[in-house]
Amino acid sequence: MKDLLHDAPEGALGAHEARPGAFDFLFKTAIVLSVIVLVGLALAFGPARDLDGSPWLMTLAIVMGAIGLAYGLCALVFALRHRPVPTLAPDLLPRCTVIVPAYNEGAMVRVALLSALESRYPKDRLEIIAIDDGSRDDTFAHIQAVADAHPGRVIAIRKPKNEGKRAALRDGFLRATGEVVVTVDSDSKLDPEALAAIVSPIAVDRRVSAVAGKVLVLNRYEGLLTRLMASRFFITFDFTRAAQSRFGTVLCCPGALAAYRREAVLRVLPAWSRQSFLGSPCTIGEDRALTTWLLRDGGRSVYQSSAVVRTLVPTTLRGTAKMLLRWERGDIRENLVLFPWLLANLRGDRLYALVEVVLGLVQFPIGALILASMLGHFVEHPLHLFHLLAFVCVAAFAQSLLCLRSERSSDFLYNVAYSLFAFVGLQWVYPYSFLTVRDGRWMTR
């Protein structure tokens, strides 16, 4: 599998938080001031001034821009204040079960299992369950080889037919004996400290039912597209979840690495495993759905930036589009499910989640309206398109400063490139996902 399974140069992976102290304080101050100044300039001289011929559109753009700016600044402050829970000493760690579901994964599942086995976690308190979900290739052969080499530590399960990832996870949860259950995707590789780090928030706080790990791109340096997706992962898996964690309402604990309190999962397991939407069984977005069920059960979900996993991403535009469609469909479905519950059970620490869910739901109709109107405007004034692109770049650069804080490398500039790529090439993903939200095909296997 080429060199993808070996670590990239240290320092390029950016798994560590900034060191505390004066530099950290000055860096935060610089980020906040940069965002205020740069976004302020963009609003003053950007696309809004080009819409003076369309008063209603200009009003809508200004209102949405103000809401977006306020939300972005709040998210920035909350993300900057995120600190992971300190990892517990080995003798304080609870019994942990790691579940690795796999389907047609081939040799990569061996990498995932070995990374779990090599974790710095007490061996007498670690159980690993590998589930082959009816693969048609040699996936189970790799699982069995690892199990044979580590008797008593890895439980190998082979399902006679493919039933989907949700069903495989359900079987794993029912078989698990650990107080904490960790799910790891079969195309992912754990950092040695990841397991100890991700179970710690559950061990120290009875209110926490779910923990999201930090997901990086394993094949990041394979090409331009994978570098761009690494930027998307930072925005989705680091910045956003760090802000959400402030209120204990991380909306999605990712399948690549998430930890759950087993007793909490067992309470919602029957409903989650049989979940349907608009008459169709829910077969995608199982990680987002499980997080939703646990939030509705009264638990808290948090982000642990010190628990790092590296996962493979598609290397083609077609594969990337399929992955993004699957994510968006799951998010839209769960936003529609979570919205009425948040309204009916609203309290202070859930207000931020409500704002995020509402913004997620309205981005299709309002975004489509603004985009359609702007397209007409740009036909008459094509040069104004550059003002809009400049606004996108400025906003992306301000956000990218957070990535610089994490990585301390020039790769943070790929965040700007990804924003342009998403603006030009991915505008269709959300509306298409909205219109086809009942489509539960996995598509990337």
GIQUI-V586134 format. One record per run of one state. SS is the DSSP state (~ for helix, > for strand, _ for the rest). FROM is the first residue (numbers start at 1). LEN is the number of residues. If there is no record, write none. Layout:
BEGIN
ss->{SS | SS}
from->{FROM | FROM}
len->{LEN | LEN}
END
This chain:
BEGIN
ss->{_ | ~ | _ | ~ | _ | ~ | _ | ~ | _ | > | _ | ~ | _ | ~ | > | _ | ~ | _ | > | _ | ~ | _ | > | _ | > | _ | ~ | _ | > | _ | ~ | _ | ~ | _ | > | _ | > | ~ | _ | > | _ | > | _ | ~ | _ | > | _ | ~ | _ | ~ | _ | ~ | _ | ~ | _ | ~ | _}
from->{1 | 22 | 46 | 47 | 52 | 55 | 81 | 90 | 93 | 96 | 103 | 108 | 118 | 123 | 126 | 133 | 139 | 150 | 154 | 159 | 165 | 176 | 180 | 185 | 188 | 191 | 194 | 205 | 208 | 218 | 220 | 223 | 224 | 246 | 249 | 250 | 257 | 262 | 274 | 276 | 278 | 280 | 282 | 286 | 297 | 300 | 312 | 317 | 345 | 348 | 381 | 384 | 408 | 410 | 426 | 427 | 436}
len->{21 | 24 | 1 | 5 | 3 | 26 | 9 | 3 | 3 | 7 | 5 | 10 | 5 | 3 | 7 | 6 | 11 | 4 | 5 | 6 | 11 | 4 | 5 | 3 | 3 | 3 | 11 | 3 | 10 | 2 | 3 | 1 | 22 | 3 | 1 | 7 | 5 | 12 | 2 | 2 | 2 | 2 | 4 | 11 | 3 | 12 | 5 | 28 | 3 | 33 | 3 | 24 | 2 | 16 | 1 | 9 | 10}
END
